Amino acid sequence: MAVIEVNNLTKTYYTYKRGSSFSETIKSFFHREHIVVNAVQDVSFQIEEGEIAGILGPNGAGKSTTIKMLTGALFPTSGEISVMGFIPYKDRKTYVNYIGAVFGQKSQLVWDIPPIDSFHMNKAIYSIPEREFKKTLEELTDLFELEDIIEKPTRVLSLGERMKCEFVMAMLHRPKIVFLDEPTIGLDVIAKQTIRSFIREMNRKGVTFILTTHDLEDVEQLARQIIIINHGRKVFDDTLQRLKQNLGTKKIIHLILARPVKDFRLEGVQVIEKSSDYEYTLEVNLDNNSNSINKIIKQLSGMCEFTDISIKELPMEKIITEIYRGND
């Protein structure tokens, strides 16, 4: 069942052009040229209950504007949004009781007081019953191992500790949908894995997550549905597997040679990096029915001797970049 339904969503801003010279500035007092900025244009998608969906796009693509409309912080110029039956910008007072948000670059915690005091503040804001509050807080602090940390002033906590507390803050009222904006930005490897494990655990309990991030490892490890927005328009909406297949069936082969070779001239094989005369990275296109990975390996074995070989999927960065470029 779709928990989020977006139909023909559009957000248009109106601004004015102002010249840089003194005369142009004076002229703008009497006659200003209107500029129309289409931040989001005719975007439609659905997200199922219990899903982890990634909304991706380059800077300025419109994904943050889309998220703000989904949370009710912005109203659309046209189009329809339904989240759990609510219209976010119309039903905001009731709607916010069912959603949570974690923003990697904006904190909900009060800087000079311990997180536990911020948690009690949220308890009052959301009118969380005392018994439910204590139970949820205990579960979340145990999961994140925060027992000794939440009593310290927020300003002395590390970035990883603060982000864990941000998640507790967002989950205290047990939201059904959580919006995540760059939730692992700036975190070390261990902290990232802790956050991702928490998201997976909450998702298993039925929480729907909407993720926007530039960290494609977050996407690969968490998201099942991928929505890509570029220049305000939706350019992709499908599973992670279909995203990887978007540029055709390609593989990356990394070779360490026993001795140098003059050239790799094979059909459907392109050298994308030559680190030295002994180390090559190849991109293999398997779209051609005559090509198979076994055939390519046999051909490579016949033309060179190698001491090591690895075969990988096309990197997510390359797939996403090609989609962005294809819609410029």
C-alpha positions as CSV (number, residue, x, y, z in Angstrom):
1,M,0.0,0.0,0.0
2,A,1.3,3.4,-1.0
3,V,2.0,5.6,2.1
4,I,3.2,8.6,0.0
5,E,1.5,9.6,-3.3
6,V,2.8,12.5,-5.3
7,N,1.0,13.6,-8.5
8,N,2.2,16.3,-10.9
9,L,4.0,18.2,-8.1
10,T,5.3,21.6,-9.2
11,K,7.0,24.4,-7.2
12,T,7.7,27.7,-8.9
13,Y,9.6,30.7,-7.5
14,Y,9.4,34.2,-8.8
15,T,12.4,36.5,-8.4
16,Y,13.8,39.6,-10.2
17,K,16.9,40.2,-12.3
18,R,19.1,42.9,-10.9
19,G,22.1,44.3,-12.8
20,S,25.6,44.6,-11.3
21,S,26.4,48.2,-12.4
22,F,25.1,51.3,-10.6
23,S,23.0,52.4,-13.5
24,E,21.3,49.0,-13.8
25,T,20.6,49.0,-10.1
26,I,18.9,52.4,-10.3
27,K,17.0,51.2,-13.3
28,S,15.7,48.2,-11.4
29,F,13.9,50.5,-8.9
30,F,11.6,51.6,-11.7
31,H,11.5,48.5,-13.9
32,R,12.3,45.0,-12.7
33,E,12.6,42.0,-15.0
34,H,10.8,39.0,-13.7
35,I,12.6,35.6,-13.5
36,V,10.7,32.3,-13.1
37,V,12.5,29.5,-11.4
38,N,10.9,26.1,-11.7
39,A,12.4,24.3,-8.7
40,V,10.2,21.2,-9.2
41,Q,8.4,20.4,-12.4
42,D,5.5,17.9,-12.8
43,V,7.0,15.2,-10.5
44,S,5.0,12.1,-9.7
45,F,5.9,9.0,-7.6
46,Q,4.6,6.6,-5.0
47,I,6.4,5.1,-2.0
48,E,5.1,2.0,-0.3
49,E,4.6,1.6,3.4
50,G,7.7,0.1,5.1
51,E,10.0,1.2,2.2
52,I,13.4,2.8,2.3
53,A,13.5,5.2,-0.6
54,G,16.4,7.3,-1.8
55,I,15.7,10.6,-3.5
56,L,18.9,11.6,-5.3
57,G,20.0,14.5,-7.5
58,P,22.8,17.0,-7.9
59,N,22.9,20.2,-6.0
60,G,20.0,22.5,-7.1
61,A,18.1,19.6,-8.8
62,G,15.0,20.1,-6.7
63,K,15.2,17.2,-4.3
64,S,15.4,19.4,-1.1
65,T,12.4,21.4,-2.3
66,T,10.5,18.1,-2.9
67,I,11.4,16.9,0.7
68,K,10.3,20.3,2.2
69,M,6.9,19.9,0.4
70,L,6.6,16.3,1.7
71,T,7.2,17.5,5.2
72,G,4.8,20.4,4.9
73,A,7.4,23.1,5.3
74,L,6.6,24.4,1.8
75,F,3.3,24.4,-0.2
76,P,3.3,23.3,-3.8
77,T,2.5,25.7,-6.7
78,S,0.4,22.9,-8.2
79,G,0.0,19.2,-8.0
80,E,-1.1,16.9,-5.2
81,I,0.6,15.3,-2.2
82,S,-0.9,12.7,0.1
83,V,1.1,11.2,3.0
84,M,-0.8,8.7,5.1
85,G,-3.9,10.4,3.9
86,F,-2.7,13.8,5.1
87,I,-2.1,16.8,2.9
88,P,1.2,18.0,4.5
89,Y,0.9,21.7,4.1
90,K,-2.8,21.7,5.0
91,D,-2.9,19.2,7.9
92,R,0.5,20.2,9.3
93,K,-0.4,20.4,13.0
94,T,-1.8,16.8,13.0
95,Y,0.6,15.5,10.4
96,V,3.8,16.3,12.2
97,N,2.9,13.9,15.0
98,Y,3.4,11.0,12.5
99,I,6.7,12.0,11.0
100,G,10.3,12.5,12.1
101,A,13.3,14.2,10.5
102,V,17.0,14.0,10.9
103,F,19.2,16.6,9.1
104,G,22.9,16.0,9.0
105,Q,23.6,19.8,8.8
106,K,20.9,21.1,11.2
107,S,20.6,20.0,14.8
108,Q,17.4,19.6,16.8
109,L,19.4,19.4,20.0
110,V,19.9,22.4,22.3
111,W,23.7,23.2,22.3
112,D,24.2,24.1,25.9
113,I,22.1,21.4,27.6
114,P,22.5,17.6,27.7
115,P,20.5,15.6,25.1
116,I,18.4,14.1,27.9
117,D,16.9,17.6,28.5
118,S,16.2,18.0,24.8
119,F,14.5,14.6,24.8
120,H,12.2,15.8,27.7
121,M,11.5,19.0,25.6
122,N,10.3,16.8,22.8
123,K,8.2,14.7,25.2
124,A,6.3,17.9,26.1
125,I,6.0,19.1,22.5
126,Y,4.5,15.8,21.3
127,S,2.6,15.1,24.6
128,I,4.2,11.7,24.9
129,P,2.9,9.7,27.9
130,E,5.6,9.2,30.6
131,R,5.4,5.4,30.5
132,E,5.8,5.4,26.7
133,F,8.6,8.0,26.8
134,K,10.7,6.0,29.3
135,K,10.2,2.8,27.4
136,T,11.2,4.3,24.0
137,L,14.1,6.2,25.5
138,E,15.4,3.1,27.1
139,E,15.2,1.1,23.9
140,L,16.9,3.7,21.8
141,T,19.7,4.5,24.3
142,D,20.4,0.8,24.6
143,L,20.5,0.4,20.9
144,F,22.9,3.3,20.4
145,E,24.8,2.6,23.7
146,L,24.1,6.2,24.9
147,E,23.5,5.7,28.6
148,D,26.5,7.8,29.7
149,I,26.5,10.2,26.8
150,I,23.0,11.7,27.1
151,E,23.8,13.4,30.5
152,K,26.7,15.4,29.0
153,P,26.2,18.9,27.4
154,T,25.6,18.6,23.7
155,R,28.5,20.9,22.9
156,V,31.1,18.4,24.3
157,L,29.8,15.4,22.3
158,S,31.6,14.2,19.1
159,L,29.8,14.4,15.8
160,G,29.0,10.7,15.9
161,E,27.5,10.9,19.4
162,R,25.4,13.9,18.4
163,M,24.0,12.2,15.3
164,K,23.0,9.2,17.4
165,C,21.2,11.6,19.8
166,E,19.6,13.3,16.8
167,F,18.1,9.9,15.8
168,V,16.8,9.4,19.3
169,M,15.2,12.9,19.3
170,A,13.5,12.1,16.0
171,M,12.2,8.7,17.0
172,L,10.9,9.4,20.5
173,H,7.3,10.0,19.4
174,R,7.5,6.8,17.3
175,P,6.9,8.3,13.9
176,K,5.7,6.2,11.0
177,I,7.7,8.1,8.4
178,V,11.2,9.5,8.9
179,F,12.9,12.0,6.5
180,L,16.7,11.8,6.5
181,D,18.8,14.5,4.9
182,E,22.5,13.6,4.7
183,P,22.3,11.6,8.0
184,T,25.9,10.3,7.8
185,I,27.6,13.4,6.6
186,G,31.1,13.8,8.2
187,L,30.9,10.6,10.2
188,D,33.6,8.0,10.4
189,V,33.2,4.4,9.1
190,I,32.1,2.9,12.5
191,A,29.5,5.7,13.2
192,K,28.1,5.4,9.7
193,Q,27.6,1.6,10.1
194,T,25.9,2.2,13.5
195,I,23.5,4.7,11.9
196,R,22.8,2.4,9.0
197,S,22.2,-0.6,11.3
198,F,19.7,1.5,13.3
199,I,17.8,2.6,10.2
200,R,17.6,-1.1,9.1
201,E,16.4,-2.1,12.6
202,M,13.7,0.6,12.7
203,N,12.6,-0.3,9.1
204,R,12.1,-3.9,10.2
205,K,9.7,-2.6,12.8
206,G,7.7,-0.9,10.1
207,V,9.1,2.6,9.9
208,T,9.3,4.1,6.4
209,F,12.4,6.1,5.6
210,I,12.9,8.8,2.9
211,L,16.6,9.4,2.3
212,T,18.4,12.2,0.5
213,T,22.2,12.0,0.4
214,H,25.3,12.4,-1.7
215,D,26.9,9.4,0.0
216,L,26.1,6.6,-2.5
217,E,27.2,4.0,0.0
218,D,24.2,5.0,2.1
219,V,22.0,4.4,-1.0
220,E,23.6,1.0,-1.8
221,Q,23.3,-0.3,1.7
222,L,19.9,1.0,2.6
223,A,17.6,2.1,-0.3
224,R,15.4,-0.3,-2.2
225,Q,13.6,2.3,-4.3
226,I,15.5,5.1,-6.0
227,I,14.0,8.3,-7.3
228,I,16.4,10.7,-9.2
229,I,15.5,14.3,-9.8
230,N,17.5,16.5,-12.1
231,H,16.6,20.1,-13.2
232,G,13.4,19.8,-11.2
233,R,12.2,16.7,-13.2
234,K,12.0,13.1,-12.3
235,V,14.4,11.1,-14.5
236,F,14.4,7.7,-12.8
237,D,12.1,5.9,-10.4
238,D,12.7,2.1,-9.9
239,T,14.6,-0.4,-7.8
240,L,18.4,-0.2,-7.0
241,Q,18.9,-3.2,-9.3
242,R,17.2,-1.6,-12.2
243,L,19.3,1.5,-11.6
244,K,22.5,-0.5,-11.9
245,Q,21.2,-2.0,-15.2
246,N,20.3,1.4,-16.5
247,L,23.6,1.8,-18.5
248,G,23.4,-1.8,-19.8
249,T,25.3,-4.8,-18.6
250,K,28.7,-3.6,-17.7
251,K,31.5,-4.9,-15.5
252,I,34.8,-3.4,-14.2
253,I,37.8,-5.7,-14.4
254,H,41.0,-4.9,-12.5
255,L,44.1,-6.6,-13.7
256,I,47.6,-7.0,-12.3
257,L,49.9,-8.3,-15.0
258,A,53.0,-10.6,-14.7
259,R,54.6,-8.7,-17.6
260,P,53.6,-5.6,-19.7
261,V,51.5,-5.9,-22.9
262,K,51.3,-3.5,-25.8
263,D,47.6,-3.0,-25.9
264,F,44.2,-4.4,-24.9
265,R,42.2,-4.5,-28.1
266,L,39.1,-6.5,-27.5
267,E,35.6,-5.9,-28.7
268,G,33.5,-4.3,-26.0
269,V,36.5,-3.7,-23.7
270,Q,37.8,-0.2,-22.9
271,V,40.8,0.7,-20.8
272,I,39.5,3.3,-18.3
273,E,42.7,3.5,-16.1
274,K,46.3,2.5,-16.6
275,S,48.0,2.9,-13.2
276,S,51.3,1.4,-14.6
277,D,52.5,-1.0,-17.3
278,Y,51.4,-3.8,-14.9
279,E,48.1,-2.5,-13.6
280,Y,45.0,-1.8,-15.7
281,T,41.3,-1.1,-15.0
282,L,38.9,-2.2,-17.8
283,E,35.3,-1.5,-18.5
284,V,33.6,-4.4,-20.2
285,N,30.3,-4.0,-22.1
286,L,28.3,-7.2,-22.1
287,D,25.3,-5.8,-24.0
288,N,26.5,-7.5,-27.2
289,N,25.0,-11.1,-27.2
290,S,28.3,-12.4,-28.5
291,N,30.1,-11.1,-25.3
292,S,30.1,-12.9,-22.0
293,I,32.3,-12.5,-19.0
294,N,33.7,-16.0,-19.5
295,K,34.6,-15.2,-23.1
296,I,36.3,-12.0,-22.1
297,I,38.4,-13.7,-19.4
298,K,39.5,-16.4,-21.9
299,Q,40.5,-13.7,-24.4
300,L,42.5,-11.9,-21.7
301,S,44.2,-15.1,-20.7
302,G,45.2,-15.7,-24.3
303,M,46.8,-12.2,-24.8
304,C,48.4,-11.6,-21.4
305,E,49.6,-13.3,-18.2
306,F,48.1,-11.8,-15.0
307,T,48.9,-12.5,-11.3
308,D,45.6,-11.1,-10.0
309,I,42.1,-10.2,-11.4
310,S,39.0,-8.9,-9.8
311,I,35.5,-8.3,-11.4
312,K,33.1,-5.8,-10.0
313,E,29.8,-4.1,-10.8
314,L,29.8,-0.7,-12.4
315,P,30.4,1.9,-9.6
316,M,27.3,3.7,-8.4
317,E,29.1,7.1,-8.9
318,K,29.5,6.4,-12.6
319,I,25.9,5.2,-13.1
320,I,24.5,8.3,-11.3
321,T,26.8,10.7,-13.1
322,E,25.8,9.3,-16.5
323,I,22.1,9.7,-15.6
324,Y,22.7,13.3,-14.6
325,R,24.6,14.1,-17.8
326,G,22.0,12.4,-19.9
327,N,19.4,14.8,-18.6
328,D,21.4,18.0,-18.8
